[in-house]
């Protein structure tokens, strides 16, 4: 059995290695969601960034814990008018392809409905074709909107031109 619950500031020490290992550095290469070939560096986020996200009234980070209590996944959610922004969907690289991401997406949909949102949107690096395909299989679609890559340099140096594709799902 698993549980999904909201994160608190006390969860940051556990969240950091989870998120960073899912996206950056050599550890991320154990999974299929790595961005290590697109961005140099080991950080996707840091304590300061996570603290800021958790202190926003409009946002939440949901944690996925397995039956042993191990933090295996998380997702960041932020209510923006009647839409919910979804970001930082992270699953431990060695636990990817177990359905944890789908469980977190389902929880995100439940959260969206509970806060009065009618759709969920996200930004995915357009170079991540396999990830975009996975989200499309989960019911998300490309909106046609492209946004520039704008993350601070401390969270990775692009090794090529990068931009975000905006995806959305009505719920």
C-alpha positions in Angstrom: 0.0 0.0 0.0 1.1 3.6 -0.5 0.1 7.0 0.8 0.0 10.4 -0.7 0.1 13.4 1.6 1.1 17.1 1.5 4.7 18.0 2.3 5.7 20.3 5.1 8.9 22.3 5.6 10.2 19.3 7.6 10.2 17.1 4.5 12.7 19.3 2.6 15.8 17.2 3.5 14.0 14.1 2.0 12.6 16.0 -1.0 16.0 17.4 -2.2 17.7 14.1 -3.1 14.5 12.7 -4.6 13.9 15.6 -7.0 17.6 16.2 -7.9 18.2 12.5 -8.6 15.1 12.3 -10.8 16.3 15.0 -13.1 20.0 15.8 -12.8 23.4 14.2 -12.6 24.6 10.6 -13.0 22.0 9.2 -10.5 19.2 10.4 -12.9 20.5 8.1 -15.7 19.0 5.1 -13.8 15.6 6.3 -14.8 14.0 7.5 -18.1 13.2 11.1 -17.0 16.8 12.3 -16.8 17.7 15.7 -18.2 21.4 15.0 -17.7 22.1 15.1 -21.5 20.3 18.5 -21.8 21.5 20.4 -18.6 24.9 20.2 -17.0 24.9 20.2 -13.2 23.4 18.2 -10.3 20.7 20.5 -9.0 17.1 20.7 -10.1 16.1 22.5 -6.9 17.5 23.5 -3.5 16.3 24.1 0.0 15.7 27.8 -0.6 13.5 27.1 -3.7 11.5 24.3 -1.9 11.0 26.5 1.1 9.6 29.3 -1.1 7.3 26.9 -2.9 5.9 25.4 0.3 5.3 28.8 1.9 3.0 29.9 -1.0 -0.6 29.7 0.1 -1.7 28.7 -3.4 0.7 25.7 -3.7 1.3 22.2 -2.3 3.8 19.5 -2.8 2.3 16.0 -2.6 4.5 13.2 -1.4 4.2 9.5 -2.4 5.4 7.1 0.2 5.4 3.3 -0.2 4.3 0.9 2.4 7.7 1.0 4.1 7.4 4.8 4.4 10.1 5.5 1.8 9.6 8.7 -0.1 9.5 7.5 -3.7 7.8 10.4 -5.5 6.4 13.9 -5.4 4.7 16.6 -7.4 4.4 20.4 -7.1 1.0 22.0 -7.6 0.1 25.6 -7.7 -3.4 27.1 -8.1 -3.4 29.8 -10.7 -6.9 31.2 -11.1 -9.1 28.3 -12.2 -6.2 26.2 -13.5 -3.6 24.1 -11.6 0.1 24.3 -12.5 1.8 21.0 -12.2 5.6 20.8 -12.0 8.5 18.9 -10.6 6.8 15.5 -10.9 9.6 13.3 -9.5 10.0 9.6 -9.0 13.2 7.9 -7.7 15.1 6.8 -10.8 15.2 3.1 -9.7 11.4 3.2 -9.1 10.3 4.7 -12.4 7.9 2.6 -14.5 6.2 1.3 -11.3 3.1 3.5 -11.8 4.1 6.0 -9.1 3.9 8.9 -11.6 0.4 7.9 -12.6 -0.6 7.8 -8.9 0.7 11.3 -8.4 -1.1 12.6 -11.5 -4.3 11.1 -10.2 -3.7 12.8 -6.8 -3.0 16.0 -8.6 -6.4 15.8 -10.4 -8.1 15.2 -7.1 -6.4 18.2 -5.7 -7.3 20.3 -8.7 -11.0 19.5 -8.3 -10.8 20.2 -4.5 -9.5 23.7 -5.1 -11.9 24.5 -7.9 -9.7 24.1 -10.9 -11.0 22.9 -14.3 -7.7 22.1 -15.9 -4.1 21.2 -15.1 -1.2 22.6 -17.2 2.5 22.1 -17.2 5.7 23.1 -18.9 7.9 20.3 -20.3 11.2 20.7 -22.2 10.3 20.4 -25.8 13.3 18.2 -26.4 11.8 15.6 -24.0 9.7 13.8 -26.7 9.3 10.6 -24.7 8.1 12.5 -21.7 5.7 14.6 -23.7 4.4 11.3 -25.2 3.9 9.8 -21.7 1.9 12.9 -20.6 -0.2 12.7 -23.8 -1.0 9.1 -23.0 -2.2 10.4 -19.6 -4.7 12.7 -21.4 -2.6 15.9 -21.6 -2.3 17.7 -25.0 0.0 20.2 -26.5 -1.5 23.7 -26.3 0.8 25.1 -29.1 2.3 27.5 -26.6 6.1 27.6 -26.4 7.9 29.4 -23.6 11.6 30.1 -23.2 13.8 28.1 -20.9 14.2 30.4 -17.9 15.5 28.4 -15.0 18.3 30.1 -12.9 21.8 28.9 -13.9 22.3 27.2 -10.5 19.7 24.7 -11.6 21.6 23.6 -14.6 23.4 25.0 -17.6 21.8 24.2 -20.9 24.0 22.2 -23.2 21.9 23.1 -26.2 19.0 25.4 -27.0 16.0 24.6 -24.7 12.4 25.8 -24.6 9.2 24.6 -22.8 6.2 23.1 -24.5 3.0 23.8 -22.5 0.7 20.9 -22.0 -2.8 20.9 -20.5 -5.6 18.6 -19.5 -9.2 19.4 -18.8 -10.6 17.6 -15.7 
